[in-house]
Amino acid sequence: MNKLDTNTRSQILHMLCEGQSIRAITRPKGMSKNTIAKLLSDAGAVCAEYHDQAVRNLTSKRIQVDEIWSFTYAKQKNVAAAKAASEGAGDIWTWTAIDADTKLVMSWLVGGRDSEYAMGFMNDLSRRLANRVQLTSDGHSAYLEVVEGAFGRDIDYAMLIKLYGASPDSAKGRCSPAECTGIKKNRIEGSPDLAHLSISFAERQNLTMRMHMRRFTRLTNGFSKKVQAHANAVALHFMYYNFVRIHASLRVTPAMAAGVTDKLWEIADIVTLLEAKEAEKPTVRGPYKKRENAHVD
């Protein structure tokens, strides 16, 4: 990738974080999609590393978790017939955990929706917390198997199960969601406060992800072709959401509200992290040249 200046990098990353596709950026910027894809990949990797180190010892009180569906290369039903499908092609899920008070997305994981990924997600979440919390999830059965393993009995955990039925509005098309006809609140562990039993903020975050990441937009060709590219885009999004984007109701960023940082970040600060990481890379040496007077056995 040609070396881009800090301002150009900041502009490109900002456009990506606001939902622009790579193709849409190549046209006004006059550069190849590989250049932008490489920048996204590098920035996403740096953001994931920084988040892993910085978002620790959180004093949250109420946490909501959820999963959001997408796919890479092709939908699962079409993978078998797809040409040159990459490893990991098909359905892919992003697990998220959000603080109901600060709106900080403290943990996420990209992968499958089975118990193995649920365990990895919950273990990561538990290691970021400094105190006992109330946890709310939907009715996904994988949570039942892993929450106790990650937290033991040091958790107030409940499930909010939504009951769905057919919509009475016949004018709605096949892509319209089913209508929620009721909810069930199940206490699983500890003494969760049922008055604060909700996954609304987690579900609202799903909408934010679809609005700010082209790869999550439905019925388009902006989906990721590789799992790692998808994961890097998610990491960049959450860095932007947590540290750069001011939350409308909080009037500060989620990271500031949670005490993770005391300043309002800019996209240029993410570029600074990237450039610092690049500076750590060792200089590539040229081909070895034998000295003229070197002794040869």
LINUR-V448877 format. One record per helix or strand of 3 or more residues. SS is the DSSP state (A for helix, B for strand). FROM is the first residue (numbers start at 1). TO is the last residue. If there is no record, write none. Layout:
SS_FROM_TO / SS_FROM_TO
This chain:
A_6_17 / A_22_29 / A_33_54 / B_62_72 / A_76_81 / B_90_99 / B_105_111 / A_115_127 / B_134_137 / A_141_151 / B_156_165 / B_179_189 / A_194_196 / A_200_212 / A_214_216 / A_227_244 / A_254_257 / A_267_280
